[in-house]
Amino acid sequence: MHEWQQPYIDRAAELSAELSSMVETMNELVVDHLREASENGYEGRPPLDKAIQAARRSIEKAARLLAD
């Protein structure tokens, strides 16, 4: 590794941590959304849950890629 690369490696690691934090926030959102849907008599899986889960998986993958 060349010395000039280190700031970019460090920034990628920071971004990975930020993305991982977003994943945790999205997990909380999913749990709250499903709980609220259930409490309000919604049957099945709400469409928004599917979208949030897909976005969460993508962000999780990006965090892993930047961490490597």
DSSP file (Angstrom, degrees, kcal/mol; ACC not computed):
  #  RESIDUE AA STRUCTURE BP1 BP2  ACC     N-H-->O    O-->H-N    N-H-->O    O-->H-N    TCO  KAPPA ALPHA  PHI   PSI    X-CA   Y-CA   Z-CA
    1    1 A M              0   0    0      0, 0.0     2,-0.3     0, 0.0     5,-0.0   0.000 360.0 360.0 360.0 140.1    0.0    0.0    0.0
    2    2 A H    >>  -     0   0    0      1,-0.1     3,-1.7     4,-0.0     4,-0.6  -0.644 360.0-120.1 -91.2 150.1    1.2    3.5   -0.8
    3    3 A E  G >4 S+     0   0    0      1,-0.3     3,-1.1    -2,-0.3    -1,-0.1   0.840 110.5  62.2 -57.6 -36.6    1.2    6.2    1.8
    4    4 A W  G 34 S+     0   0    0      1,-0.2     4,-0.4     2,-0.1    -1,-0.3   0.698  96.7  61.4 -65.9 -17.6   -1.2    8.4   -0.3
    5    5 A Q  G X> S+     0   0    0     -3,-1.7     4,-2.2     1,-0.2     3,-0.8   0.751  81.3  82.6 -79.2 -24.6   -3.9    5.7   -0.1
    6    6 A Q  H <X S+     0   0    0     -3,-1.1     4,-2.9    -4,-0.6     5,-0.2   0.862  86.6  52.6 -55.1 -45.0   -4.2    5.8    3.7
    7    7 A P  H 3> S+     0   0    0      0, 0.0     4,-2.1     0, 0.0    -1,-0.3   0.872 112.1  47.6 -59.9 -33.1   -6.6    8.8    3.8
    8    8 A Y  H <> S+     0   0    0     -3,-0.8     4,-2.2    -4,-0.4    -2,-0.2   0.875 111.4  49.3 -74.2 -37.5   -8.9    7.1    1.4
    9    9 A I  H  X S+     0   0    0     -4,-2.2     4,-2.0     2,-0.2    -1,-0.2   0.915 112.3  49.2 -64.6 -43.1   -8.8    3.8    3.2
   10   10 A D  H  X S+     0   0    0     -4,-2.9     4,-2.1    -5,-0.2    -2,-0.2   0.913 111.4  48.5 -62.8 -43.4   -9.6    5.7    6.5
   11   11 A R  H  X S+     0   0    0     -4,-2.1     4,-2.6    -5,-0.2    -1,-0.2   0.881 109.1  53.1 -66.8 -37.6  -12.5    7.5    4.9
   12   12 A A  H  X S+     0   0    0     -4,-2.2     4,-2.3     2,-0.2    -1,-0.2   0.899 108.9  50.1 -62.5 -39.9  -13.9    4.3    3.4
   13   13 A A  H  X S+     0   0    0     -4,-2.0     4,-2.0     2,-0.2    -2,-0.2   0.896 110.3  50.2 -64.9 -39.9  -13.8    2.8    6.9
   14   14 A E  H  X S+     0   0    0     -4,-2.1     4,-2.4     2,-0.2    -2,-0.2   0.926 111.0  48.6 -63.0 -44.5  -15.6    5.8    8.3
   15   15 A L  H  X S+     0   0    0     -4,-2.6     4,-2.8     1,-0.2    -2,-0.2   0.890 108.2  54.7 -62.6 -39.1  -18.3    5.5    5.6
   16   16 A S  H  X S+     0   0    0     -4,-2.3     4,-2.3     1,-0.2    -1,-0.2   0.918 109.0  47.9 -59.7 -43.4  -18.6    1.9    6.4
   17   17 A A  H  X S+     0   0    0     -4,-2.0     4,-2.0     2,-0.2    -2,-0.2   0.903 111.6  50.1 -64.6 -41.7  -19.3    2.7   10.0
   18   18 A E  H  X S+     0   0    0     -4,-2.4     4,-1.9     1,-0.2    -2,-0.2   0.914 111.4  48.4 -63.3 -42.4  -21.8    5.3    9.1
   19   19 A L  H  X S+     0   0    0     -4,-2.8     4,-2.1     1,-0.2    -2,-0.2   0.891 108.6  53.8 -65.0 -39.0  -23.6    2.9    6.8
   20   20 A S  H  X S+     0   0    0     -4,-2.3     4,-1.8     1,-0.2    -1,-0.2   0.880 107.2  51.8 -62.8 -37.3  -23.6    0.3    9.5
   21   21 A S  H  X S+     0   0    0     -4,-2.0     4,-2.1     1,-0.2    -1,-0.2   0.890 107.4  52.7 -64.8 -39.1  -25.3    2.8   11.8
   22   22 A M  H  X S+     0   0    0     -4,-1.9     4,-2.6     1,-0.2    -2,-0.2   0.885 105.4  55.0 -62.7 -38.7  -27.9    3.5    9.1
   23   23 A V  H  X S+     0   0    0     -4,-2.1     4,-2.3     1,-0.2    -1,-0.2   0.921 107.5  49.3 -60.8 -43.8  -28.6   -0.3    8.9
   24   24 A E  H  X S+     0   0    0     -4,-1.8     4,-2.0     2,-0.2    -1,-0.2   0.909 110.9  49.9 -62.3 -41.8  -29.3   -0.3   12.7
   25   25 A T  H  X S+     0   0    0     -4,-2.1     4,-2.2     1,-0.2    -2,-0.2   0.904 110.7  49.8 -62.6 -41.3  -31.6    2.6   12.4
   26   26 A M  H  X S+     0   0    0     -4,-2.6     4,-2.5     2,-0.2    -2,-0.2   0.871 106.8  55.1 -67.1 -35.8  -33.4    0.9    9.5
   27   27 A N  H  X S+     0   0    0     -4,-2.3     4,-2.3     2,-0.2    -1,-0.2   0.925 109.1  47.8 -60.1 -43.9  -33.8   -2.3   11.6
   28   28 A E  H  X S+     0   0    0     -4,-2.0     4,-2.6     1,-0.2    -2,-0.2   0.902 110.5  52.3 -63.1 -40.9  -35.4   -0.2   14.3
   29   29 A L  H  X S+     0   0    0     -4,-2.2     4,-2.8     2,-0.2    -2,-0.2   0.910 108.9  49.8 -61.5 -43.2  -37.7    1.4   11.8
   30   30 A V  H  X S+     0   0    0     -4,-2.5     4,-2.9     2,-0.2     5,-0.3   0.937 111.6  47.7 -61.9 -47.3  -38.8   -2.0   10.4
   31   31 A V  H  X S+     0   0    0     -4,-2.3     4,-2.4     1,-0.2    -2,-0.2   0.931 114.8  45.8 -61.2 -45.9  -39.6   -3.3   13.9
   32   32 A D  H  X S+     0   0    0     -4,-2.6     4,-2.6     2,-0.2    -1,-0.2   0.911 113.7  49.5 -63.1 -42.3  -41.6   -0.2   14.8
   33   33 A H  H  X S+     0   0    0     -4,-2.8     4,-2.6    -5,-0.2    -2,-0.2   0.922 112.7  46.0 -64.5 -44.9  -43.4   -0.2   11.5
   34   34 A L  H  X S+     0   0    0     -4,-2.9     4,-2.5     2,-0.2    -1,-0.2   0.898 113.0  50.4 -65.7 -39.6  -44.4   -3.9   11.7
   35   35 A R  H  X S+     0   0    0     -4,-2.4     4,-2.7    -5,-0.3    -2,-0.2   0.946 112.6  46.6 -61.9 -47.7  -45.5   -3.5   15.3
   36   36 A E  H  X S+     0   0    0     -4,-2.6     4,-1.4     1,-0.2    -2,-0.2   0.904 112.1  50.4 -61.8 -42.6  -47.6   -0.5   14.4
   37   37 A A  H  <>S+     0   0    0     -4,-2.6     5,-2.9     1,-0.2     3,-0.2   0.923 112.5  47.2 -61.4 -44.3  -49.1   -2.3   11.4
   38   38 A S  H ><5S+     0   0    0     -4,-2.5     3,-1.7     1,-0.2    -2,-0.2   0.916 110.1  51.8 -64.0 -43.9  -50.0   -5.3   13.6
   39   39 A E  H 3<5S+     0   0    0     -4,-2.7    -1,-0.2     1,-0.3    -2,-0.2   0.763 109.5  51.6 -64.6 -24.7  -51.5   -3.2   16.3
   40   40 A N  T 3<5S-     0   0    0     -4,-1.4    -1,-0.3    -3,-0.2    -2,-0.2   0.203 122.0-104.4 -99.7  15.2  -53.7   -1.5   13.7
   41   41 A G  T < 5 +     0   0    0     -3,-1.7     2,-0.3     1,-0.2    -3,-0.2   0.602  62.9 158.4  80.0  12.2  -55.0   -4.7   12.3
   42   42 A Y      < -     0   0    0     -5,-2.9     2,-0.4    -6,-0.2    -1,-0.2  -0.546  28.3-150.4 -71.1 131.0  -52.9   -4.8    9.1
   43   43 A E        +     0   0    0     -2,-0.3     2,-0.1     2,-0.1    -1,-0.0  -0.850  55.4   7.4-104.9 139.4  -52.6   -8.3    7.8
   44   44 A G  S    S-     0   0    0     -2,-0.4    -2,-0.0     2,-0.1     0, 0.0  -0.421 106.8 -40.0  90.6-169.5  -49.6   -9.5    5.8
   45   45 A R        -     0   0    0     -2,-0.1    -2,-0.1     2,-0.0     5,-0.1  -0.853  61.5-123.5 -99.5 119.2  -46.4   -7.7    5.2
   46   46 A P    >>  -     0   0    0      0, 0.0     4,-1.3     0, 0.0     3,-0.7  -0.303  16.8-125.0 -61.5 143.1  -46.8   -4.0    4.5
   47   47 A P  H 3> S+     0   0    0      0, 0.0     4,-1.8     0, 0.0     5,-0.2   0.854 110.2  58.9 -57.4 -36.3  -45.3   -2.9    1.1
   48   48 A L  H 3> S+     0   0    0      1,-0.2     4,-2.7     2,-0.2     5,-0.2   0.865 100.0  57.7 -62.8 -34.3  -43.1   -0.2    2.9
   49   49 A D  H <> S+     0   0    0     -3,-0.7     4,-2.7     1,-0.2    -1,-0.2   0.916 104.6  51.0 -60.8 -42.8  -41.5   -3.0    4.9
   50   50 A K  H  X S+     0   0    0     -4,-1.3     4,-2.1     1,-0.2    -1,-0.2   0.913 111.7  47.2 -61.1 -42.7  -40.4   -4.7    1.7
   51   51 A A  H  X S+     0   0    0     -4,-1.8     4,-2.4     2,-0.2    -2,-0.2   0.914 112.8  48.3 -66.2 -43.5  -38.9   -1.5    0.4
   52   52 A I  H  X S+     0   0    0     -4,-2.7     4,-2.8     1,-0.2    -2,-0.2   0.920 111.6  50.2 -63.9 -43.0  -37.1   -0.8    3.7
   53   53 A Q  H  X S+     0   0    0     -4,-2.7     4,-2.3     2,-0.2    -1,-0.2   0.903 110.9  48.9 -63.0 -41.4  -35.7   -4.3    3.9
   54   54 A A  H  X S+     0   0    0     -4,-2.1     4,-1.9     2,-0.2    -1,-0.2   0.922 113.7  46.3 -64.9 -43.3  -34.4   -4.1    0.3
   55   55 A A  H  X S+     0   0    0     -4,-2.4     4,-2.5     1,-0.2     5,-0.2   0.903 111.0  53.3 -64.5 -41.0  -32.7   -0.8    1.0
   56   56 A R  H  X S+     0   0    0     -4,-2.8     4,-2.7     1,-0.2    -2,-0.2   0.915 107.8  50.4 -60.8 -44.1  -31.3   -2.1    4.3
   57   57 A R  H  X S+     0   0    0     -4,-2.3     4,-2.2     1,-0.2    -1,-0.2   0.899 110.9  49.4 -61.8 -40.5  -29.8   -5.1    2.5
   58   58 A S  H  X S+     0   0    0     -4,-1.9     4,-2.3     2,-0.2    -2,-0.2   0.918 112.7  46.1 -65.3 -43.3  -28.2   -2.8   -0.1
   59   59 A I  H  X S+     0   0    0     -4,-2.5     4,-2.4     2,-0.2    -2,-0.2   0.896 111.0  53.4 -66.5 -39.5  -26.7   -0.5    2.5
   60   60 A E  H  X S+     0   0    0     -4,-2.7     4,-2.1    -5,-0.2    -1,-0.2   0.906 109.1  49.1 -61.0 -41.9  -25.5   -3.5    4.5
   61   61 A K  H  X S+     0   0    0     -4,-2.2     4,-2.6     2,-0.2    -2,-0.2   0.916 110.0  51.1 -64.3 -43.1  -23.7   -4.8    1.4
   62   62 A A  H  X S+     0   0    0     -4,-2.3     4,-2.2     1,-0.2    -2,-0.2   0.905 108.6  51.7 -60.9 -41.5  -22.1   -1.4    0.7
   63   63 A A  H  X S+     0   0    0     -4,-2.4     4,-1.5     1,-0.2    -1,-0.2   0.913 110.9  48.1 -62.2 -42.1  -20.9   -1.2    4.3
   64   64 A R  H  X S+     0   0    0     -4,-2.1     4,-1.2     1,-0.2    -2,-0.2   0.914 110.2  51.6 -64.3 -42.8  -19.3   -4.7    4.0
   65   65 A L  H  < S+     0   0    0     -4,-2.6     3,-0.3     1,-0.2    -1,-0.2   0.895 112.0  45.9 -61.9 -40.4  -17.6   -3.7    0.7
   66   66 A L  H  < S+     0   0    0     -4,-2.2    -1,-0.2     1,-0.2    -2,-0.2   0.773 108.8  56.8 -74.1 -25.3  -16.1   -0.6    2.1
   67   67 A A  H  <        0   0    0     -4,-1.5    -1,-0.2     1,-0.2    -2,-0.2   0.748 360.0 360.0 -77.1 -23.4  -14.9   -2.5    5.3
   68   68 A D     <        0   0    0     -4,-1.2    -1,-0.2    -3,-0.3    -2,-0.1   0.484 360.0 360.0 -74.8 360.0  -12.9   -5.0    3.2
